[in-house]
Amino acid sequence: MADKKELEGIVAEIENGVATLHLSEEKAKELESPSFIELPQVGKKIFQGDVIGSIETAKSVENIKTPVSGEVIEINSELKDHPELATEDPLGKGFLIKVKL
C-alpha cells in the first residue's frame, strides 16, 4: 500500500521511493475546469512546502505546493493540451508530476 502525504490540496502517493503528485478529490472539485497548468521541469530539485507551479481557472490562479522533497523525474505532458484532466481524473490520467525522493 502506498504512503500518502498532503499539503494544501496536493497529494503525494509514495511507492518504491517515487511520489506521484495529484490534486485531492476536494481540491479537484473546488477548481472545476482549469485552463492552464504550470509545472516544474524534469530534473528540478524541489523541497517540501515550495511552490512548484500553478493552476489557472476562470476565477483564480492557485499555487501548487509540494508535500515532498526530491527530484522531478516526470511531468504529465498531457496536461499542457488537456488541463481539465487534473480535475476530471486526478487519481489517474490527471496526475501532475512524479518525484524521486
Rosetta blueprint (number, residue, H / E / L):
1 M L
2 A L
3 D E
4 K E
5 K E
6 E E
7 L E
8 E L
9 G L
10 I E
11 V E
12 A E
13 E E
14 I E
15 E E
16 N L
17 G L
18 V E
19 A E
20 T E
21 L E
22 H E
23 L E
24 S L
25 E H
26 E H
27 K H
28 A H
29 K H
30 E H
31 L H
32 E L
33 S L
34 P L
35 S L
36 F E
37 I E
38 E E
39 L L
40 P L
41 Q L
42 V L
43 G L
44 K L
45 K E
46 I E
47 F L
48 Q L
49 G L
50 D L
51 V E
52 I E
53 G E
54 S E
55 I E
56 E E
57 T L
58 A L
59 K L
60 S L
61 V E
62 E E
63 N E
64 I E
65 K E
66 T L
67 P L
68 V L
69 S L
70 G E
71 E E
72 V E
73 I E
74 E E
75 I E
76 N L
77 S L
78 E H
79 L H
80 K H
81 D H
82 H L
83 P L
84 E L
85 L H
86 A H
87 T H
88 E H
89 D L
90 P L
91 L L
92 G L
93 K L
94 G L
95 F L
96 L L
97 I E
98 K E
99 V E
100 K E
101 L L
